[in-house]
Amino acid sequence: MVLFSIGGLFWWIQNSKPVSSNEETVDFLVIRGRSASEIGHELYDKGLIKNALAFKFYVQLTGKSDQIQAGEFRLSPSYSLKETVHALSGPPLELWVTIPEGLRREEIVMRFINGLEKKGSDAANFRNEFLEESEGLEGYLFPDTYLLPRDVRAASVVSVLKSNFDKKMNDIGHNFPAGYDLNDIVVLASLIEREAITNRERSVIAGILYNRLENEWPLQVDAAVQYVKANTYCKGKAECDWWPKNLTKDDLEIDSSYNTYIYSGIPPAPISNPGFESLKSAAEPTPNDYFFYIHADGEIYYAKTLQEHNSNIERYLSN
């Protein structure tokens, strides 16, 4: 037992020492969701620790495993195991921020403020700069997961989002339905993003919207009215419910070019920032004979005629 204890202590002393005396630093990325064991193996593979198992034991015994954040850190092979764990337990140089599909830019900026851990005047200044720099870019701020320096300027964030959008659109291609340009596609995608629940229904809903446009019918998309309504009562607020539910009859009569119940055609600009699948669906809709759809209990029901649509409403929404 004594020999075992002495052997274990010797193993620990040797494996907690620095890998080398080289004081050069390298950037080390912790991916969100990585376990202590996985981080330890990545540190070992990069020559930053002597033993992955020693790292796992140390962070578990000291309770540090829950303190390691996702993000980018600057480490050195000259650090001891304790110094490496201490560095990983501090604030990262860069942070991961995830932007879901279908948010307005007012919602996106709050995601970055929270994700980049900005407070007080820094948060207010970041918000103001982001909204100023993104004016006219609603729909073109691509939702994705981004790794960014915690002190990044809002203008740089907007540029990164727009560049990502351009890349994704190049992947989709620009072979749009005849008579429609990029802005039309992005506007329709922004509607689809807010209307669809699953990816499989996006291109079908896109086909329905095109059917309505080709027949000069109003699109009658609730999300567009929600966008208009929020423009009024959320104006100037940092935190707000930007997608009001339970629209009233009066809401559907709001005089706005975004109100797709009283104005036919495509709204003048996007109402949200769509993801890849909605953009692809708007660019490549599935041809169909439907003109109506409703959601009920997580399912979607299509109809070719108003009579069929009313029947679906009676059957699935009247309970």
C-alpha positions as CSV (number, residue, x, y, z in Angstrom):
1,M,0.0,0.0,0.0
2,V,2.8,2.4,0.9
3,L,4.6,1.5,-2.3
4,F,1.4,2.1,-4.2
5,S,0.9,5.5,-2.6
6,I,4.5,6.5,-3.2
7,G,4.2,5.4,-6.8
8,G,0.9,7.3,-7.3
9,L,2.5,10.5,-5.8
10,F,5.5,10.1,-8.1
11,W,3.2,9.7,-11.1
12,W,1.3,12.8,-10.1
13,I,4.3,14.9,-9.6
14,Q,5.8,13.9,-12.9
15,N,2.6,14.4,-14.9
16,S,1.7,17.8,-13.3
17,K,5.0,19.3,-14.4
18,P,5.3,21.5,-17.5
19,V,5.8,19.7,-20.8
20,S,8.8,21.9,-21.6
21,S,10.5,25.2,-20.8
22,N,9.3,26.7,-24.1
23,E,7.4,29.9,-23.1
24,E,5.8,30.5,-26.5
25,T,2.0,30.6,-26.3
26,V,-0.6,28.9,-28.5
27,D,-4.3,29.5,-28.8
28,F,-6.4,26.6,-27.6
29,L,-10.0,26.2,-28.4
30,V,-12.6,24.6,-26.1
31,I,-15.6,23.5,-28.0
32,R,-18.9,23.8,-26.2
33,G,-20.0,20.5,-24.8
34,R,-16.5,18.9,-24.6
35,S,-16.0,16.7,-21.5
36,A,-13.0,17.0,-19.2
37,S,-11.6,13.8,-20.7
38,E,-11.9,15.1,-24.3
39,I,-10.3,18.4,-23.3
40,G,-7.5,16.6,-21.7
41,H,-6.8,14.5,-24.8
42,E,-6.9,17.6,-27.0
43,L,-4.4,19.4,-24.6
44,Y,-2.1,16.3,-24.7
45,D,-2.3,16.1,-28.5
46,K,-1.2,19.8,-28.8
47,G,1.7,19.2,-26.4
48,L,0.3,21.4,-23.6
49,I,0.1,18.8,-20.8
50,K,2.0,15.6,-20.1
51,N,-0.9,13.3,-19.4
52,A,-4.7,13.5,-20.2
53,L,-5.7,11.3,-17.3
54,A,-3.9,13.5,-14.8
55,F,-5.8,16.5,-16.2
56,K,-9.1,14.7,-15.9
57,F,-8.3,13.6,-12.3
58,Y,-7.2,17.1,-11.3
59,V,-10.2,19.0,-12.6
60,Q,-12.6,16.5,-11.1
61,L,-10.9,16.5,-7.7
62,T,-10.7,20.3,-7.5
63,G,-14.2,20.9,-8.9
64,K,-12.7,22.8,-11.8
65,S,-14.5,20.8,-14.5
66,D,-17.6,23.0,-14.2
67,Q,-15.6,26.2,-14.4
68,I,-14.0,25.6,-17.8
69,Q,-15.9,27.7,-20.3
70,A,-16.2,27.2,-24.0
71,G,-14.0,29.6,-26.0
72,E,-10.4,30.3,-26.9
73,F,-7.6,30.4,-24.4
74,R,-3.9,31.3,-24.7
75,L,-1.7,28.5,-23.2
76,S,1.9,27.5,-23.0
77,P,3.8,24.2,-22.7
78,S,5.7,25.9,-19.9
79,Y,2.6,26.0,-17.8
80,S,2.3,23.4,-15.0
81,L,-0.9,21.3,-15.0
82,K,-2.3,23.6,-12.2
83,E,-1.5,26.7,-14.3
84,T,-3.1,25.3,-17.4
85,V,-6.3,24.5,-15.5
86,H,-6.2,27.9,-13.8
87,A,-6.0,29.6,-17.3
88,L,-8.9,27.4,-18.6
89,S,-11.0,28.4,-15.6
90,G,-10.6,32.1,-16.3
91,P,-12.4,34.2,-18.9
92,P,-11.7,33.1,-22.5
93,L,-10.1,35.4,-25.1
94,E,-13.0,34.5,-27.4
95,L,-16.5,33.3,-26.7
96,W,-19.1,31.2,-28.6
97,V,-22.4,33.0,-29.4
98,T,-25.2,31.1,-31.0
99,I,-27.8,33.0,-33.0
100,P,-31.0,31.0,-33.7
101,E,-32.9,31.3,-37.0
102,G,-35.8,33.7,-37.4
103,L,-34.7,36.5,-35.0
104,R,-35.0,40.2,-35.7
105,R,-31.8,42.2,-35.4
106,E,-33.0,43.7,-32.2
107,E,-33.1,40.2,-30.7
108,I,-29.8,39.2,-32.3
109,V,-27.9,42.1,-30.7
110,M,-29.1,41.0,-27.3
111,R,-27.8,37.5,-27.9
112,F,-24.4,39.0,-28.6
113,I,-24.5,41.3,-25.6
114,N,-25.3,38.3,-23.3
115,G,-23.0,35.9,-25.1
116,L,-20.0,38.3,-25.0
117,E,-20.8,39.2,-21.4
118,K,-21.2,42.9,-21.9
119,K,-22.6,45.0,-19.1
120,G,-23.7,48.6,-18.4
121,S,-22.5,51.3,-20.8
122,D,-20.5,48.7,-22.9
123,A,-23.8,46.8,-23.5
124,A,-25.7,50.0,-24.4
125,N,-22.9,51.2,-26.7
126,F,-22.7,47.8,-28.4
127,R,-26.4,47.7,-29.0
128,N,-26.5,51.2,-30.4
129,E,-23.6,50.5,-32.8
130,F,-25.0,47.2,-33.9
131,L,-28.4,48.6,-34.7
132,E,-26.8,51.5,-36.5
133,E,-24.5,49.3,-38.6
134,S,-27.1,46.7,-39.4
135,E,-29.7,49.3,-40.6
136,G,-31.1,47.9,-43.8
137,L,-29.6,44.5,-43.3
138,E,-32.5,42.7,-41.7
139,G,-32.6,39.3,-43.3
140,Y,-28.9,39.4,-44.3
141,L,-27.5,38.7,-40.8
142,F,-27.0,34.9,-41.0
143,P,-27.9,32.9,-37.9
144,D,-25.1,30.6,-36.9
145,T,-22.7,29.9,-34.0
146,Y,-19.8,32.4,-33.9
147,L,-16.5,32.5,-32.0
148,L,-15.7,36.1,-31.3
149,P,-13.3,38.1,-29.1
150,R,-15.1,39.4,-26.0
151,D,-14.0,43.0,-26.9
152,V,-15.1,42.8,-30.6
153,R,-16.7,45.9,-32.1
154,A,-20.4,45.6,-33.0
155,A,-19.6,46.8,-36.5
156,S,-17.2,43.9,-37.0
157,V,-19.9,41.5,-35.8
158,V,-22.3,42.8,-38.4
159,S,-19.7,42.4,-41.1
160,V,-19.1,38.8,-40.0
161,L,-22.8,38.0,-40.1
162,K,-23.3,39.6,-43.5
163,S,-20.2,37.8,-44.9
164,N,-21.5,34.5,-43.7
165,F,-24.8,35.2,-45.4
166,D,-23.1,35.9,-48.7
167,K,-21.2,32.6,-48.4
168,K,-24.4,30.7,-47.7
169,M,-26.2,32.3,-50.7
170,N,-23.3,31.4,-52.9
171,D,-23.7,27.8,-51.8
172,I,-27.4,27.9,-52.6
173,G,-26.9,29.6,-55.9
174,H,-28.8,32.4,-57.6
175,N,-31.1,30.4,-59.9
176,F,-34.2,31.9,-58.5
177,P,-37.8,31.5,-59.8
178,A,-38.3,33.8,-62.9
179,G,-39.1,37.4,-62.0
180,Y,-37.7,37.3,-58.5
181,D,-34.5,38.8,-57.3
182,L,-32.3,38.3,-54.2
183,N,-34.3,40.7,-52.0
184,D,-37.5,38.9,-52.9
185,I,-35.9,35.6,-52.0
186,V,-34.7,36.9,-48.6
187,V,-38.1,38.5,-47.8
188,L,-39.9,35.2,-48.6
189,A,-37.3,33.2,-46.6
190,S,-37.9,35.5,-43.6
191,L,-41.6,34.8,-43.7
192,I,-41.0,31.0,-44.2
193,E,-38.6,31.0,-41.2
194,R,-41.3,32.4,-38.9
195,E,-44.1,30.3,-40.4
196,A,-42.6,26.8,-40.8
197,I,-42.0,24.4,-37.9
198,T,-40.0,21.6,-39.7
199,N,-37.6,21.7,-42.5
200,R,-39.7,19.3,-44.6
201,E,-42.6,21.8,-44.8
202,R,-40.5,24.9,-45.7
203,S,-40.3,24.3,-49.4
204,V,-44.0,23.4,-49.6
205,I,-44.9,26.7,-47.8
206,A,-42.6,28.5,-50.2
207,G,-44.6,26.9,-53.1
208,I,-47.8,28.1,-51.5
209,L,-46.5,31.7,-51.2
210,Y,-45.5,31.7,-54.8
211,N,-48.9,30.4,-55.8
212,R,-50.5,33.3,-54.0
213,L,-48.1,35.8,-55.6
214,E,-48.7,34.4,-59.1
215,N,-52.5,34.7,-58.6
216,E,-52.2,38.2,-57.0
217,W,-53.6,37.0,-53.7
218,P,-52.5,38.5,-50.3
219,L,-49.9,36.3,-48.7
220,Q,-51.8,36.5,-45.3
221,V,-48.8,35.7,-43.2
222,D,-49.4,36.3,-39.5
223,A,-45.7,36.7,-38.7
224,A,-45.6,39.8,-40.9
225,V,-48.3,41.4,-38.9
226,Q,-46.5,40.4,-35.7
227,Y,-43.5,42.3,-37.1
228,V,-45.6,45.4,-37.7
229,K,-47.2,45.3,-34.3
230,A,-43.9,45.0,-32.5
231,N,-42.4,47.9,-34.4
232,T,-44.9,50.1,-32.5
233,Y,-44.9,48.8,-28.9
234,C,-41.3,47.6,-28.8
235,K,-39.7,50.7,-30.3
236,G,-36.7,51.8,-28.3
237,K,-36.8,48.9,-25.9
238,A,-33.8,46.6,-25.4
239,E,-35.9,43.8,-24.0
240,C,-39.3,43.1,-25.5
241,D,-41.6,40.4,-26.9
242,W,-40.8,41.0,-30.6
243,W,-43.3,38.4,-31.8
244,P,-46.7,39.1,-30.2
245,K,-49.1,36.2,-30.3
246,N,-52.9,36.1,-30.5
247,L,-53.4,38.7,-33.2
248,T,-56.7,40.5,-33.0
249,K,-59.0,41.5,-35.9
250,D,-57.8,45.1,-35.4
251,D,-54.2,43.9,-35.7
252,L,-55.0,42.4,-39.1
253,E,-56.3,45.8,-40.3
254,I,-53.1,47.8,-39.4
255,D,-52.3,50.0,-42.4
256,S,-48.7,49.0,-43.2
257,S,-47.0,47.8,-46.3
258,Y,-45.9,44.8,-44.2
259,N,-49.5,43.8,-43.5
260,T,-49.9,40.9,-45.8
261,Y,-53.6,40.7,-45.1
262,I,-54.5,44.0,-46.8
263,Y,-51.7,44.4,-49.2
264,S,-50.8,41.8,-51.9
265,G,-47.3,41.2,-53.1
266,I,-44.0,40.8,-51.2
267,P,-43.4,43.0,-48.2
268,P,-40.8,45.7,-48.8
269,A,-38.1,44.1,-46.6
270,P,-37.4,41.0,-44.6
271,I,-39.1,40.6,-41.2
272,S,-36.5,38.2,-39.7
273,N,-33.1,36.7,-40.4
274,P,-33.7,33.3,-42.0
275,G,-31.4,30.2,-41.9
276,F,-30.1,28.1,-44.7
277,E,-33.1,25.8,-45.1
278,S,-35.5,28.7,-45.4
279,L,-33.3,30.6,-47.9
280,K,-32.9,27.4,-50.0
281,S,-36.7,26.8,-49.9
282,A,-37.4,30.3,-51.0
283,A,-34.9,30.0,-53.8
284,E,-36.1,26.4,-54.8
285,P,-39.7,26.1,-53.8
286,T,-41.6,22.8,-54.2
287,P,-44.3,23.2,-56.9
288,N,-47.7,22.3,-55.6
289,D,-51.4,23.2,-56.0
290,Y,-52.0,24.4,-52.4
291,F,-53.0,27.9,-51.4
292,F,-53.6,27.4,-47.7
293,Y,-52.0,25.8,-44.7
294,I,-52.6,25.7,-40.9
295,H,-50.6,24.3,-38.0
296,A,-52.3,22.3,-35.3
297,D,-50.7,20.2,-32.5
298,G,-47.3,20.4,-34.3
299,E,-48.7,19.2,-37.6
300,I,-49.3,21.1,-40.8
301,Y,-52.4,20.7,-43.0
302,Y,-52.6,22.0,-46.6
303,A,-55.6,22.9,-48.7
304,K,-56.2,23.7,-52.3
305,T,-59.4,25.6,-51.9
306,L,-61.0,27.9,-49.3
307,Q,-63.6,25.2,-48.6
308,E,-60.9,22.6,-47.8
309,H,-59.1,25.2,-45.7
310,N,-62.2,26.0,-43.7
311,S,-62.8,22.3,-43.2
312,N,-59.3,21.9,-41.8
313,I,-59.9,24.8,-39.4
314,E,-63.1,23.3,-38.2
315,R,-61.5,19.9,-37.8
316,Y,-58.2,20.8,-36.2
317,L,-58.5,24.3,-34.6
318,S,-62.1,24.5,-33.4
319,N,-61.7,22.3,-30.3
